[in-house]
Every structure is written in C-alpha cells, then in structure tokens.
Amino acid sequence: MGAVPAHLDLTPYAGRWVAIVRGRVAGVGLSAEEARRMAKHNRPKEEATVIFVPSNSRAEGPASPRGDEDRASPPAPMDRDP
C-alpha cells in the first residue's frame, strides 16, 4: 500500500475512514469497508490505501482507533419499548 502524502489535508474527514489512491481521496466512509468500496467504485482498476482519520487533527499518518482496520460501523441506537 502507498503512503499518505504530507500535503493531503484530511481534517474534513475527521472521525471517518478514508481511501486514498495516487495521493487523492477516492472514498470516504464510516467503516473501512465502506471507504474501500467507494474507492473501488470510483477507481476500479486501482488499489486504495485505507486509513482512519482521528478526530484530533494533531495525529499524523495511518492510524486506527483500536488497531482494527476493518472496524464495523458504529452500533445502532438501542431499541426502546414504546
């Protein structure tokens, strides 16, 4: 997988997974798989680098909130009885 270019500003994607192809954002999602699918749709012949963009913009480089690249989407709200 390729490295993330230093000039690429990912702050608009804080708290989301981002797929990067050739130094450009090719997909974004709430899960790594969602970002990967979007990138594959946009750039079908190329392989994306998928990273998590932390909420605090001071973190640099590929990071994962739990070291778990394929983290599922956030849990659904709990059901309540009417």
Secondary structure, 3 states (H helix, E strand, C coil): CCCCCCCCCCHHHCCCEEEEECCEEEEEECCHHHHHHHHHHHCCCCCCEEEECCCCCCCCCCECCCCCCCCCCCCCCCCCCC
